[in-house]
Amino acid sequence: MKEANTRTESRMSKASRLNIGPVPLPVYTVLAAIIILTAYLEQLPVSMIGGFSVILSLGWLLGTIGGNIPGLKHFGGPAILSLLVPSIMVFFNLFNPNVLEATDMLMKQANFLYFYIACLVCGSILGMHRKILVQGLMRMIVPMLCGMILAMIVGTTIGTLLGLGFKHTMFYIVTPVLAGGIGEGILPLSLGYSAITGIPSEQLVGQLIPATIIGNFFAIMSAAFLSRVGERKKDKCGNGQLVKMNADDMSDAMVEDKSPIDVKLMGAGVLIASTLFITGGLLQHLTGFPGPVLMILVAALVKYLSLLPANMEKGSKQLYKFISSNFTFPLMVGLGMLYIPLKDVVGMLSWQYFVVVISVVLTVVVTGYFVGGKMNMYPIEAAIITACQSGMGGTGDVAILSTANRMNLMPFAQVATRLGGAITVLTMTALLKFLF
């Protein structure tokens, strides 16, 4: 009898020590039950509070499950589950309208994705060593452009040989993979195509999105594979550091900040990130160049010129750590629910389609690996960043980098995605007009 009681107490003790995200299992169970009951009765507030209750409870659960599945946990399990499970649930109508409306309010109307990216980009830039930042941004442009050009050639050639047609392969499969996401890539691309072909842009979006979604999935898998390769090939992996530097240059960069968390400084980090994002939007209005890219350049200039006090930079870095630790998988739940329509993907599936998309993703990844290695960058990190070119913009950057556990590379990934996507959209729209 005593042994049975001891085993029961042991199981209860283990359950109490198990966390779902940062929350102990017993507490999480109560909180999740309340949220589920409220959602079932369709009484969730259609506000940021209702949206956070949905994505946090589901994101922490799926992230914990994905991180504990043998095999899958080493290949992006948390990110894959957080993206795909909500999308599948939407496909089978397992969420009622109240849940979707609350999530939509947070993700689309309040645009939580941009807040997340602004905090990560600004925090990682301001907390980065200046030499690594400047050299990394300058050098990533070369493998980005090489990967884009080669992927266009390889993908279009394979699609043409498989009978998909030269024009259809180039403009409707390869281009959307490299367009930089849905909001900044597919939507302006569809408007440009519509103006040239006369086909309604809404119809074109349905044709372009599947390639972006499938490309994003294989980019995530590539990042997971690269991360595992990096664990075996130590000389090819920088463990999150992009540029190779000698010991003297790296002595300052490798000093770890062990100062305690300062919530007031984190509050300053929120204001700094918001201001830099607004600055990028203002410059976009004046120049027409993508605001997120300009935000990165402004943040890099602020860091390089040391325009902010050191404690303000520390606050931005601490905010980056807080946001990336707690909101990455919940954010992907929201993205999976609202931005990955499986019904569009299913309608376009064919083995030829998959082969073309995979060839595009592998081309940018392999190009980043070898060209980045030739430019004094760690090949694994360079390849992971170029993989972001075939992702879903900011959505893809988050999923790909979190899968590889390299969220600190977000500024470089954003340059590859935003700048590469803008170049792709402008170039291919002009080319279609010329050929049409």
C-alpha positions in Angstrom: 0.0 0.0 0.0 2.8 2.3 0.9 4.6 1.5 -2.4 1.4 2.3 -4.4 1.1 5.7 -2.6 4.7 6.4 -3.2 4.3 5.7 -7.0 1.2 7.9 -7.1 3.0 10.7 -5.3 5.9 10.4 -7.7 3.7 10.7 -10.7 2.0 13.7 -9.2 5.3 15.3 -8.5 6.5 14.8 -12.1 3.3 16.2 -13.4 3.7 19.3 -11.2 7.2 19.8 -12.5 6.2 19.5 -16.1 5.8 22.8 -17.8 3.7 23.8 -20.9 5.8 26.7 -22.1 6.6 28.6 -18.9 3.5 27.4 -17.1 3.3 24.4 -14.7 1.0 21.7 -16.1 -1.6 21.8 -13.3 -1.9 25.6 -13.7 -1.9 25.3 -17.5 -4.7 22.7 -17.4 -7.0 25.1 -15.4 -6.2 28.1 -17.6 -6.7 26.1 -20.9 -10.0 24.7 -19.6 -11.4 28.1 -18.9 -10.2 29.3 -22.4 -11.7 26.3 -24.1 -15.1 26.7 -22.3 -15.2 30.4 -23.1 -14.4 29.7 -26.8 -17.0 26.9 -26.9 -19.7 29.3 -25.6 -18.4 31.9 -28.2 -17.7 34.4 -25.5 -14.0 35.1 -26.2 -13.4 38.9 -26.5 -12.6 39.9 -30.0 -9.6 41.8 -28.9 -5.9 41.4 -28.3 -6.8 39.7 -25.0 -8.9 37.1 -26.7 -6.3 36.6 -29.4 -3.5 36.2 -26.9 -5.5 33.6 -24.9 -5.8 31.5 -28.1 -2.3 31.6 -29.5 -0.5 31.4 -26.2 -2.4 28.4 -24.9 -2.2 26.5 -28.2 1.4 27.7 -29.1 3.0 26.7 -25.8 1.2 23.3 -25.9 2.2 22.5 -29.5 5.8 23.8 -28.9 6.1 21.6 -25.9 4.8 18.5 -27.7 6.9 19.1 -30.7 10.0 19.5 -28.6 9.5 16.1 -26.9 8.7 13.9 -29.9 11.8 11.7 -30.6 13.3 12.4 -34.0 10.9 15.2 -34.9 12.3 17.4 -32.1 15.6 17.5 -33.9 14.0 18.6 -37.2 11.9 21.6 -36.2 9.2 19.7 -34.4 7.9 22.7 -32.4 7.8 25.0 -35.4 6.3 22.4 -37.7 3.5 21.5 -35.2 2.8 25.1 -34.4 2.3 26.0 -38.0 0.6 22.9 -39.4 -1.7 21.7 -36.7 -3.7 25.0 -36.5 -3.9 25.1 -40.3 -5.2 21.6 -40.4 -7.7 22.4 -37.6 -9.0 25.4 -39.7 -9.2 23.1 -42.8 -11.5 20.7 -40.9 -13.5 23.6 -39.3 -12.4 22.7 -35.7 -12.3 26.4 -34.7 -15.6 28.3 -34.3 -15.9 31.9 -35.8 -15.4 33.5 -32.4 -11.9 31.9 -32.0 -10.9 32.9 -35.6 -12.2 36.5 -35.1 -10.3 36.9 -31.9 -7.1 35.6 -33.5 -7.7 37.7 -36.6 -8.0 40.8 -34.4 -4.6 40.2 -32.9 -2.7 39.0 -35.9 -4.1 41.1 -38.7 -5.8 44.2 -37.3 -3.4 44.7 -34.4 -0.6 43.3 -36.7 1.2 41.5 -33.9 3.6 39.9 -36.5 5.2 43.3 -37.3 5.6 44.1 -33.6 7.3 40.7 -33.1 9.6 41.3 -36.0 10.4 44.9 -35.0 11.4 43.8 -31.4 13.5 40.9 -32.8 15.3 42.9 -35.5 16.0 46.0 -33.4 16.9 44.0 -30.3 19.3 41.7 -32.1 20.9 44.5 -34.1 21.4 46.8 -31.1 22.7 43.9 -29.1 25.1 42.7 -31.8 28.8 43.4 -32.2 29.3 46.2 -34.6 31.8 44.5 -36.8 29.7 41.4 -37.1 26.7 43.4 -38.0 28.2 45.5 -40.8 30.2 42.8 -42.3 27.3 40.4 -42.2 24.8 42.7 -43.9 27.2 43.6 -46.6 28.3 40.1 -47.4 24.9 38.5 -47.4 23.8 40.4 -50.5 26.1 38.4 -52.7 24.9 34.8 -51.8 21.3 36.2 -51.8 21.6 37.5 -55.4 23.5 34.4 -56.6 20.9 32.1 -55.1 18.0 34.0 -56.6 19.5 33.9 -60.1 20.5 30.3 -60.0 17.1 29.3 -58.5 15.3 31.0 -61.3 17.4 29.2 -63.9 17.3 25.7 -62.2 13.6 25.8 -61.2 12.4 27.1 -64.6 14.5 24.6 -66.5 13.2 21.6 -64.4 9.6 22.8 -64.7 9.9 23.2 -68.5 11.4 19.7 -68.9 8.6 18.2 -66.7 6.0 19.7 -69.0 4.7 22.5 -66.8 5.6 25.2 -69.4 8.3 27.8 -69.4 6.1 30.8 -68.7 3.9 29.1 -66.1 6.9 27.6 -64.2 8.8 30.9 -64.1 6.0 33.3 -63.2 3.6 31.1 -61.2 5.8 28.6 -59.4 9.4 29.8 -59.1 8.7 33.5 -58.7 6.2 33.2 -55.8 8.7 31.0 -53.9 11.2 33.8 -54.0 8.8 36.8 -53.7 9.4 37.4 -50.0 6.1 36.3 -48.5 2.4 36.9 -49.0 1.8 40.5 -47.8 5.0 42.0 -49.3 5.4 39.6 -52.2 2.4 37.7 -53.4 -0.1 40.6 -53.1 1.9 43.2 -55.0 3.0 40.5 -57.5 -0.7 39.6 -58.1 -1.5 43.3 -58.7 1.3 43.6 -61.2 0.4 40.5 -63.0 -3.3 41.6 -63.1 -2.4 44.9 -64.6 -0.5 43.1 -67.4 -2.7 40.1 -68.1 -6.1 41.4 -67.2 -6.8 38.5 -64.9 -8.4 39.6 -61.6 -5.8 39.8 -58.8 -7.9 37.7 -56.4 -7.8 34.8 -58.9 -4.0 35.2 -59.3 -3.4 35.2 -55.5 -5.0 31.7 -55.4 -2.6 30.5 -58.0 0.5 32.1 -56.5 0.1 31.3 -52.8 0.6 27.5 -52.9 4.1 27.8 -54.2 5.0 30.1 -51.3 3.5 27.9 -48.7 5.1 24.7 -50.0 8.4 26.5 -50.4 8.2 27.7 -46.8 7.6 24.2 -45.6 10.7 22.8 -47.4 12.8 25.8 -46.2 11.9 24.9 -42.6 12.9 21.3 -43.2 16.2 22.5 -44.8 16.9 24.6 -41.8 16.3 21.7 -39.5 18.7 19.5 -41.6 21.4 22.2 -41.7 21.2 22.6 -37.9 21.8 18.9 -37.5 24.7 19.0 -40.0 26.2 21.9 -38.0 26.2 19.8 -34.8 28.5 17.3 -36.6 30.6 19.7 -38.7 31.8 22.1 -36.1 34.1 23.9 -38.5 31.2 24.8 -40.8 29.0 26.1 -38.1 29.1 29.3 -36.2 26.4 28.4 -33.6 24.4 31.5 -34.6 27.4 33.7 -35.5 27.5 34.5 -39.3 30.9 36.1 -40.0 34.2 34.3 -39.2 36.4 36.6 -37.2 39.8 36.1 -35.5 40.1 35.8 -31.8 41.2 39.4 -31.3 38.2 40.7 -33.1 35.8 38.3 -31.3 37.1 39.0 -27.8 34.5 41.7 -27.1 31.7 40.1 -29.1 31.9 36.8 -27.2 31.5 38.4 -23.7 28.2 37.3 -22.4 26.0 39.9 -20.7 25.0 38.4 -17.3 23.4 41.5 -15.9 19.9 41.1 -14.3 16.7 41.7 -16.3 15.6 45.4 -16.0 11.9 45.7 -16.8 12.2 49.5 -17.2 14.9 49.1 -19.8 12.7 46.5 -21.6 10.0 49.2 -21.7 12.5 51.5 -23.3 13.2 48.7 -25.8 9.5 48.6 -26.8 9.6 52.4 -27.6 12.8 52.1 -29.5 11.6 49.2 -31.6 8.3 50.9 -32.3 10.1 54.2 -33.3 12.5 52.4 -35.6 9.6 50.6 -37.3 7.7 53.8 -37.8 10.9 55.4 -39.2 11.1 52.6 -41.8 7.5 53.3 -42.7 8.1 57.0 -43.1 11.1 56.4 -45.3 9.1 54.0 -47.4 6.6 56.8 -48.0 9.4 59.1 -49.1 11.4 56.6 -51.1 9.1 53.8 -52.1 11.6 51.3 -50.8 10.3 48.5 -48.5 9.9 49.8 -44.9 11.2 46.7 -43.1 14.5 46.9 -45.0 14.8 50.6 -44.3 14.1 49.9 -40.6 17.0 47.4 -40.6 19.4 49.9 -42.2 18.4 52.7 -39.8 18.9 50.3 -36.8 22.3 49.3 -38.2 23.2 52.9 -38.6 22.2 53.7 -35.0 24.3 50.8 -33.8 27.3 51.6 -35.9 27.4 55.3 -34.9 26.6 54.4 -31.2 23.7 56.9 -31.1 22.0 55.2 -28.2 23.3 54.8 -24.7 24.6 51.4 -23.8 21.7 50.7 -21.3 19.2 51.5 -24.0 20.8 48.9 -26.3 20.8 46.5 -23.3 17.0 47.1 -22.9 16.4 46.3 -26.5 18.4 43.1 -26.3 16.5 42.0 -23.1 13.2 42.7 -24.9 14.4 40.6 -27.8 15.1 37.7 -25.5 11.7 38.0 -23.8 9.8 38.2 -27.0 11.6 35.3 -28.8 11.5 33.0 -25.7 7.7 33.4 -25.1 6.0 34.4 -28.3 7.6 32.5 -31.2 5.5 29.3 -31.2 2.3 31.2 -30.2 2.9 33.6 -33.2 3.3 30.6 -35.5 -0.1 29.3 -34.3 -1.7 32.5 -35.4 0.1 32.4 -38.7 -1.0 28.8 -39.3 -4.6 29.7 -38.5 -4.8 32.7 -40.8 -2.0 32.7 -43.4 -1.6 29.0 -44.5 -4.8 28.0 -46.3 -4.4 24.3 -46.9 -7.3 24.1 -49.3 -5.4 26.3 -51.8 -2.3 24.1 -51.4 -4.2 20.8 -51.9 -5.8 22.1 -55.1 -2.4 22.7 -56.7 -0.6 19.5 -55.7 1.2 17.4 -58.3 4.6 15.7 -58.1 6.0 18.0 -60.8 4.9 21.0 -58.8 6.7 19.6 -55.7 9.9 18.9 -57.7 10.1 22.4 -59.0 9.5 24.0 -55.6 12.0 21.7 -53.9 14.6 22.5 -56.6 14.2 26.2 -56.0 14.6 25.8 -52.2 17.6 23.5 -52.5 19.3 25.8 -55.0 19.2 28.9 -52.7 20.3 26.8 -49.7 23.2 25.1 -51.5 24.2 28.5 -53.1 24.2 30.1 -49.7 26.3 27.3 -48.2 29.1 27.4 -50.8 29.1 31.2 -51.7 28.8 32.2 -48.1 31.7 29.9 -47.2 33.8 31.5 -49.8 33.1 35.0 -48.4 34.4 34.2 -44.9 31.0 33.3 -43.5 30.0 30.1 -41.7 28.4 28.0 -44.4 25.6 26.6 -42.1 24.5 30.1 -41.0 24.7 31.5 -44.5 22.7 28.6 -45.9 20.0 29.1 -43.2 19.7 32.8 -44.0 19.4 32.1 -47.8 16.8 29.5 -47.0 14.6 32.4 -45.7 14.5 33.7 -49.4 12.1 30.8 -50.1 10.0 31.3 -47.0 6.8 33.3 -46.4 8.4 36.7 -45.6 8.4 37.5 -41.9 6.3 34.4 -41.2 8.9 32.2 -42.9 11.8 33.9 -41.2 10.4 33.2 -37.8 9.6 29.6 -38.6 12.9 28.9 -40.3 15.2 30.6 -37.7 13.3 29.1 -34.7 13.6 25.7 -36.3 17.4 26.1 -36.5 17.5 27.8 -33.0 19.1 30.9 -34.6 16.7 33.8 -34.0 19.6 36.2 -33.5 20.1 36.0 -37.3 16.8 37.8 -37.9 18.3 41.0 -39.3 20.2 39.2 -42.0 17.2 37.0 -42.8 15.0 40.0 -43.1 17.5 41.6 -45.6 17.5 38.4 -47.6 13.7 38.1 -47.5 12.6 41.7 -47.9 15.3 43.0 -50.3 15.4 39.7 -52.3 11.6 39.7 -52.5 11.4 43.3 -53.6 14.0 42.6 -56.3 12.1 39.5 -57.4 8.7 41.2 -57.6 10.0 44.2 -59.6 12.2 42.2 -61.9 9.6 39.5 -62.7 6.8 42.0 -63.2 8.9 43.9 -65.7 9.9 40.7 -67.4 6.3 39.5 -67.7 5.3 42.8 -69.3 8.1 42.4 -71.7 7.2 38.8 -72.7 3.4 39.1 -72.6 
